[in-house]
Amino acid sequence: MTGLTTLAAAGGEGAAGQVTQIVGALLVLAGFAGTQLGRMSPHSVVYLVLNLVGSAILAVLAALDAQLGFLLLEGVWAFVSLYGLVAVLRGRTPAGAH
């Protein structure tokens, strides 16, 4: 099974779908909790990767289930995280970080 096929199979209401959703949510929440507890910067690669991967998983699942509001939220979250990650990897501080 490819990664997309696995996500497609997990997009349903079954146990695999629930586990995949929880993993995506935990990744996003780990970054949030880390910043709130002062354990990581919101401009660190770790924070941005956690947000990118978690929100991308949730966006794919939302698309597979045709949950448009959730797709909008998680899709934009993934895009903004990717934008910030690219900026950090290029040695720039993301806009609004000053």
Wavefront OBJ file of the C-alpha trace (Angstrom):
o trace
v 0.000 0.000 0.000
v 1.265 3.459 -0.810
v 1.045 6.299 1.694
v -1.907 7.872 -0.135
v -3.698 4.526 -0.378
v -3.187 4.034 3.346
v -4.624 7.487 4.078
v -7.531 6.818 1.713
v -8.309 3.580 3.540
v -8.028 5.428 6.849
v -10.347 8.214 5.737
v -13.424 6.289 6.763
v -15.099 5.997 10.118
v -13.199 2.853 11.124
v -10.484 2.391 13.702
v -7.692 3.094 11.205
v -9.314 6.416 10.313
v -9.622 7.387 13.945
v -5.996 6.474 14.696
v -4.778 8.472 11.690
v -6.828 11.497 12.771
v -5.464 11.250 16.301
v -1.871 11.049 15.035
v -2.383 14.166 12.890
v -3.998 16.045 15.758
v -1.290 15.000 18.229
v 1.425 16.288 15.905
v -0.217 19.717 15.669
v -0.925 19.773 19.401
v 2.655 18.764 20.247
v 3.931 21.860 18.466
v 1.339 24.076 20.115
v 2.038 22.700 23.587
v 5.783 22.965 23.011
v 5.550 26.654 22.211
v 3.135 27.412 25.029
v 5.383 25.662 27.545
v 8.474 27.455 26.236
v 10.061 24.224 24.991
v 10.334 25.302 21.341
v 10.166 28.378 19.192
v 7.259 28.822 16.777
v 9.958 29.486 14.167
v 11.920 26.275 14.779
v 12.148 23.561 12.162
v 10.694 21.019 14.620
v 7.612 23.164 15.313
v 7.013 23.857 11.629
v 7.458 20.214 10.604
v 5.069 19.040 13.343
v 2.464 21.512 12.085
v 3.049 20.739 8.419
v 2.832 16.952 8.753
v -0.047 16.960 11.235
v -2.170 19.438 9.311
v -1.396 17.769 5.960
v -2.617 14.417 7.329
v -5.796 16.047 8.600
v -6.295 17.961 5.325
v -6.066 14.759 3.272
v -8.551 13.018 5.547
v -10.901 16.009 5.344
v -10.684 15.956 1.540
v -11.419 12.235 1.430
v -14.478 12.743 3.629
v -15.570 15.935 1.774
v -15.438 18.007 4.977
v -14.902 21.363 3.297
v -14.597 23.569 6.389
v -12.072 21.238 7.965
v -10.229 20.955 4.635
v -9.993 24.745 4.431
v -8.670 25.024 7.988
v -6.102 22.242 7.727
v -5.119 23.000 4.127
v -4.317 26.612 4.949
v -2.561 25.517 8.159
v -0.366 23.130 6.127
v 0.361 25.771 3.473
v 1.333 28.425 6.027
v 3.504 25.909 7.889
v 5.235 24.975 4.636
v 5.797 28.650 3.813
v 7.344 29.245 7.254
v 9.480 26.116 6.996
v 10.857 27.121 3.609
v 11.642 30.599 4.959
v 13.481 29.162 7.985
v 15.425 26.682 5.842
v 16.495 29.547 3.597
v 17.817 31.389 6.649
v 15.034 33.947 6.899
v 12.759 34.629 9.836
v 9.110 34.252 8.777
v 7.169 37.504 8.479
v 5.508 38.573 11.705
v 8.204 36.956 13.849
v 9.787 40.229 14.888
l 1 2 3 4 5 6 7 8 9 10 11 12 13 14 15 16 17 18 19 20 21 22 23 24 25 26 27 28 29 30 31 32 33 34 35 36 37 38 39 40 41 42 43 44 45 46 47 48 49 50 51 52 53 54 55 56 57 58 59 60 61 62 63 64 65 66 67 68 69 70 71 72 73 74 75 76 77 78 79 80 81 82 83 84 85 86 87 88 89 90 91 92 93 94 95 96 97 98
